[in-house]
Amino acid sequence: MIQRNSVEFLDQIKGVVVNTIRETPQFKERHLTREETAKKLSISYPTLKSYVKYGYLNSYKLGRRVYFIESEVNECIKSFKTV
């Protein structure tokens, strides 16, 4: 009984978090995790961190998680192709 209630409670929390993310302005567009972004750019995590540090790419935090907006990642790819 306790386990079932805790699972339901966790599902409710997950629903609230997902809705909050969707309502946050910077998350109206598709967002990528660090792993997805690094893979799309064909770079390592330390390089991705450097891109953020030097302003090539913006990152957005939600709690302890870091996300990147897909359109901004695509713009980063285009800017490096033109150099």
Backbone as CSV, one residue per row, in Angstrom:
resi,resn,N_x,N_y,N_z,CA_x,CA_y,CA_z,C_x,C_y,C_z
1,MET,0.827,-1.197,0.000,0.000,0.000,0.000,0.870,1.259,0.000
2,ILE,1.849,1.302,0.854,2.731,2.473,0.927,3.491,2.627,-0.385
3,GLN,3.968,1.525,-0.934,4.727,1.587,-2.175,3.870,2.151,-3.310
4,ARG,2.662,1.718,-3.399,1.782,2.183,-4.463,1.528,3.684,-4.336
5,ASN,1.275,4.150,-3.129,1.042,5.580,-2.920,2.285,6.392,-3.243
6,SER,3.453,5.871,-2.904,4.680,6.618,-3.192,4.938,6.671,-4.695
7,VAL,4.615,5.616,-5.419,4.769,5.606,-6.874,3.807,6.615,-7.501
8,GLU,2.584,6.645,-7.036,1.612,7.609,-7.539,2.058,9.039,-7.237
9,PHE,2.598,9.243,-6.028,3.087,10.555,-5.631,4.235,10.997,-6.533
10,LEU,5.154,10.084,-6.822,6.277,10.405,-7.705,5.791,10.723,-9.118
11,ASP,4.785,10.010,-9.585,4.211,10.297,-10.903,3.586,11.688,-10.940
12,GLN,2.918,12.087,-9.844,2.334,13.425,-9.773,3.429,14.493,-9.793
13,ILE,4.503,14.258,-9.051,5.619,15.206,-9.027,6.225,15.324,-10.415
14,LYS,6.417,14.188,-11.083,6.976,14.196,-12.433,6.093,15.019,-13.366
15,GLY,4.786,14.866,-13.261,3.856,15.624,-14.097,3.964,17.121,-13.865
16,VAL,4.099,17.518,-12.606,4.230,18.934,-12.278,5.531,19.487,-12.848
17,VAL,6.617,18.746,-12.716,7.920,19.189,-13.220,7.887,19.329,-14.740
18,VAL,7.339,18.348,-15.422,7.255,18.397,-16.887,6.430,19.595,-17.336
19,ASN,5.310,19.856,-16.687,4.473,21.010,-17.043,5.203,22.320,-16.778
20,THR,5.957,22.381,-15.690,6.732,23.585,-15.372,7.778,23.841,-16.443
21,ILE,8.445,22.784,-16.883,9.448,22.922,-17.936,8.799,23.442,-19.207
22,ARG,7.671,22.895,-19.575,6.991,23.307,-20.811,6.526,24.754,-20.757
23,GLU,6.222,25.260,-19.575,5.750,26.632,-19.428,6.890,27.635,-19.320
24,THR,8.118,27.171,-19.105,9.264,28.056,-18.997,9.607,28.573,-20.387
25,PRO,9.763,29.902,-20.552,9.955,30.483,-21.896,11.086,29.852,-22.705
26,GLN,12.248,29.616,-22.106,13.361,29.085,-22.893,13.153,27.623,-23.282
27,PHE,12.134,26.965,-22.742,11.887,25.577,-23.086,10.693,25.407,-24.020
28,LYS,10.219,26.504,-24.607,9.143,26.400,-25.592,9.641,25.669,-26.831
29,GLU,10.926,25.852,-27.148,11.545,25.140,-28.261,12.084,23.809,-27.747
30,ARG,12.460,22.947,-28.666,13.033,21.648,-28.280,14.365,21.879,-27.588
31,HIS,14.554,21.208,-26.485,15.803,21.343,-25.756,16.570,20.026,-25.764
32,LEU,17.888,20.147,-25.718,18.769,18.985,-25.780,19.558,18.866,-24.484
33,THR,19.868,17.650,-24.109,20.726,17.425,-22.948,22.179,17.662,-23.352
34,ARG,23.068,17.628,-22.366,24.496,17.773,-22.664,24.955,16.664,-23.600
35,GLU,24.496,15.450,-23.332,24.901,14.304,-24.157,24.453,14.491,-25.608
36,GLU,23.192,14.858,-25.808,22.666,15.055,-27.160,23.394,16.188,-27.878
37,THR,23.668,17.259,-27.141,24.340,18.418,-27.738,25.764,18.073,-28.136
38,ALA,26.500,17.414,-27.246,27.880,17.033,-27.549,27.920,16.097,-28.751
39,LYS,26.986,15.177,-28.808,26.941,14.233,-29.925,26.624,14.959,-31.234
40,LYS,25.672,15.902,-31.183,25.285,16.642,-32.382,26.438,17.502,-32.898
41,LEU,27.229,18.065,-31.980,28.368,18.897,-32.360,29.643,18.082,-32.582
42,SER,29.590,16.797,-32.275,30.759,15.895,-32.376,31.933,16.404,-31.535
43,ILE,31.613,16.751,-30.284,32.641,17.228,-29.356,32.509,16.508,-28.019
44,SER,33.504,16.656,-27.162,33.482,16.047,-25.834,32.781,16.973,-24.838
45,TYR,32.494,16.449,-23.643,31.877,17.263,-22.596,32.750,18.455,-22.198
46,PRO,34.072,18.256,-21.997,34.905,19.420,-21.647,34.894,20.503,-22.730
47,THR,34.866,20.091,-23.997,34.805,21.065,-25.083,33.463,21.792,-25.065
48,LEU,32.393,21.063,-24.804,31.069,21.678,-24.703,31.057,22.715,-23.587
49,LYS,31.665,22.377,-22.477,31.755,23.316,-21.352,32.537,24.564,-21.761
50,SER,33.579,24.394,-22.541,34.365,25.537,-23.035,33.540,26.406,-23.975
51,TYR,32.739,25.782,-24.818,31.877,26.534,-25.729,30.951,27.457,-24.933
52,VAL,30.420,26.930,-23.840,29.533,27.728,-22.992,30.338,28.829,-22.302
53,LYS,31.490,28.474,-21.774,32.335,29.430,-21.049,32.721,30.614,-21.925
54,TYR,33.070,30.357,-23.176,33.530,31.410,-24.074,32.405,32.047,-24.895
55,GLY,31.155,31.654,-24.631,30.017,32.311,-25.243,29.621,31.836,-26.626
56,TYR,30.173,30.714,-27.081,29.771,30.175,-28.380,28.368,29.593,-28.330
57,LEU,27.953,29.186,-27.128,26.687,28.484,-26.952,26.117,28.842,-25.583
58,ASN,24.803,29.017,-25.500,24.142,29.286,-24.221,23.634,27.988,-23.623
59,SER,23.729,27.873,-22.312,23.152,26.723,-21.615,22.099,27.238,-20.644
60,TYR,21.147,26.379,-20.337,20.053,26.724,-19.437,19.954,25.645,-18.385
61,LYS,19.875,26.065,-17.119,19.819,25.104,-16.025,18.405,25.005,-15.478
62,LEU,18.033,23.800,-15.159,16.804,23.528,-14.446,17.183,22.570,-13.330
63,GLY,17.281,23.107,-12.137,17.796,22.305,-11.037,19.261,22.014,-11.277
64,ARG,19.611,20.750,-11.292,20.996,20.349,-11.524,21.249,19.978,-12.984
65,ARG,20.225,20.008,-13.777,20.360,19.605,-15.181,20.659,20.798,-16.080
66,VAL,21.419,20.534,-17.126,21.801,21.569,-18.080,21.191,21.203,-19.434
67,TYR,20.560,22.180,-20.064,19.935,21.968,-21.361,20.418,23.012,-22.354
68,PHE,20.277,22.688,-23.638,20.627,23.582,-24.726,19.443,23.640,-25.675
69,ILE,19.170,24.808,-26.230,18.070,24.960,-27.181,18.563,24.527,-28.554
70,GLU,17.794,23.643,-29.183,18.221,23.032,-30.442,18.513,24.069,-31.527
71,SER,17.688,25.097,-31.636,17.923,26.105,-32.674,19.242,26.840,-32.435
72,GLU,19.611,27.057,-31.179,20.890,27.702,-30.866,22.064,26.779,-31.194
73,VAL,21.887,25.493,-30.981,22.928,24.521,-31.327,23.115,24.502,-32.839
74,ASN,22.008,24.533,-33.580,22.090,24.558,-35.042,22.795,25.822,-35.533
75,GLU,22.524,26.959,-34.900,23.202,28.207,-35.254,24.698,28.108,-34.974
76,CYS,25.061,27.450,-33.889,26.472,27.245,-33.544,27.156,26.415,-34.627
77,ILE,26.474,25.383,-35.083,27.028,24.537,-36.147,27.239,25.365,-37.413
78,LYS,26.253,26.172,-37.785,26.364,27.011,-38.980,27.511,28.000,-38.858
79,SER,27.659,28.608,-37.681,28.719,29.618,-37.514,30.103,28.995,-37.622
80,PHE,30.282,27.766,-37.162,31.577,27.114,-37.269,31.856,26.622,-38.691
81,LYS,30.803,26.322,-39.455,30.987,25.891,-40.834,31.422,27.042,-41.721
82,THR,31.008,28.262,-41.366,31.350,29.419,-42.199,32.735,29.971,-41.900
83,VAL,33.351,29.511,-40.811,34.681,30.038,-40.438,35.760,29.401,-41.241
